[in-house]
Amino acid sequence: MHQEFVVYVLWSSIHNKRYVGMTSSIISRFKSHNELASKGYTIKFRPWKVIHLEFFSSKSAALIREKELKTGKGREWMDTQLNYS
């Protein structure tokens, strides 16, 4: 069975915060960020909306991209390429 991995960017307009993560189940992960989780960074800045998704066939490739987006160059790319409204 083929598994797909997703690197995602969430945006909280109320708190002006961005969050980058990786998962193999984007729907349940998004629900966790917005509703189910009771601890962790993202619960403080709800509600979140998904503003960007990238799909990968390997976990290692997804992790590389997630780490890349969390660097200065990655943040700069998000600021110029993604719509935060």
C-alpha positions in Angstrom: 0.0 0.0 0.0 1.3 3.4 -1.0 1.4 6.1 1.8 1.5 9.8 1.0 3.1 12.4 3.3 2.0 16.0 3.5 3.9 19.1 4.5 1.4 21.8 5.6 1.4 25.4 6.6 -1.3 26.6 9.0 -2.2 30.3 9.6 -3.9 31.9 12.6 -5.1 35.3 11.5 -6.3 36.2 15.0 -2.8 35.7 16.4 -0.8 36.4 13.3 1.0 33.1 13.6 2.2 30.5 11.1 2.8 26.8 11.8 4.6 24.3 9.6 4.2 20.5 10.1 4.3 17.1 8.4 1.8 14.3 8.6 0.5 11.2 6.7 -3.1 12.1 7.6 -3.8 15.8 7.0 -7.5 15.7 7.9 -7.1 14.2 11.3 -3.9 16.3 12.0 -5.8 19.5 11.1 -8.7 18.4 13.4 -6.2 17.8 16.2 -4.6 21.3 15.8 -8.0 23.0 15.8 -10.1 20.9 18.2 -8.8 17.7 19.8 -5.4 18.5 21.2 -5.3 19.6 24.8 -1.6 20.5 24.9 1.1 21.8 22.7 2.0 25.0 20.8 -0.9 25.1 18.4 -3.7 25.0 21.0 -2.8 28.6 22.1 -3.4 30.1 18.6 -6.6 28.5 17.4 -8.4 28.7 15.1 -6.0 27.7 12.3 -6.6 27.5 8.5 -4.6 25.5 6.0 -2.9 27.9 3.6 -0.4 25.5 1.9 0.0 21.8 1.2 2.8 19.8 -0.5 2.6 16.1 -1.1 5.4 13.6 -1.0 5.7 9.9 -1.6 8.4 9.4 1.0 8.6 10.4 4.7 12.2 11.4 4.3 11.5 13.9 1.5 8.6 15.4 3.5 10.8 15.8 6.5 13.5 17.5 4.5 10.9 20.0 3.1 9.4 20.6 6.5 12.9 21.5 7.9 13.6 23.6 4.9 10.4 25.7 5.4 11.4 26.3 9.0 14.7 27.9 8.0 15.2 31.6 7.3 15.0 31.0 3.5 11.9 28.9 4.0 10.2 31.6 6.0 11.2 34.1 3.4 9.7 31.9 0.7 6.4 31.6 2.6 6.2 35.3 3.1 6.6 36.0 -0.6 4.6 33.0 -2.0 1.7 32.4 0.4 -1.4 34.4 0.9 -2.1 35.0 4.6 -5.4 36.7 4.3 
